[in-house]
Amino acid sequence: MLSGGELSLAMNGVVDYGFTGLTDIEWMVSRISRSSPLCLAADIEDGFGGPLAVYRACKRLAQAGAQALQLEDSGNMEESVRLLPREDYYAKIKAAVAALKGTDCILIARTNADPATELDEGCERCRRAIELGAEMTTVVKLNNLEDARYVSRKVPGWKMYPDVKGQDG
């Protein structure tokens, strides 16, 4: 997974607050995909704008060699805790799915809904994204197996839980 935050730290020396753009991610995806046989998933944050920008970003990154793109439901990098209205997020999902049709690249729909207060909202967004054509979902900040099991029951398909970790083995 090519993390937008990690890429920003490497290129800019700061956590990603919107400093890293499509051109930076496209350049790095191209470099990695040319030099490694491993599948590469790339975090495209909010897709760099509205549905047209998401479509463009997905097309370019699939052509650069990404095999998966992760699109989040936040408004922008400076307000990554504020969720987009559902319909705005779904429009981006539809654009990404259309852009990736016929490529070897899949869409991972990510929610930034806070599991402590918005777990059902995050599940609904992920469930709908799967219906719209996303092949996988990610719920961030979800850090325990109980919540992961809850999401597993509510959301069909493949899931990624990047923040769940073992404790004491």
C-alpha positions, 0 to 999 in steps of 0.5 A: 500500500502506497500511503498518501501520508507516507509519500508526503512525509518522504517528499515534503517532510510533513504529514499529508495536508494536501501537499501531495498531488496526483502528479506526485502519486502518479510518479511514485506509482510508475517508479514502484510498478516498473521496479517491483513485481508485487501488486501495488495499491495506492491511497488517492485520498479524496481523489483530488476533487469532484467526480471528474477529478476522481475519474481522471486520477483513477485512469492515470494511476491505473495506466501508471501501474497501480492494481488497486486505488483506495478512495476515502469519503472525507471532504479534504485533507485539512478536514479529514474527520469531516465526512462528505455527504453520502451522495457526493461520496457515491458520485466519486465511487461511481466515477472511479468504478467507471474509470477502472472498468476494463483495467487490472486495477480495483477500487477500495472504498475507504471510510473515515467514519469514527468507529466510536461514534459513526460505525453504522454510518461507515458500514452503510457507506462501505455497503453502498460502495460495494453495491456501486462496484467497489471490490473492497472496503477499508474502515480506518481507526477501527482497532479491535476485533469486536468492531471488525466482526461487526463490520464483517456482518454488515458489509459484504465483500473483501475488507481491510482493517489497517488499524486492528492490531494484536495485543500481548501476542 
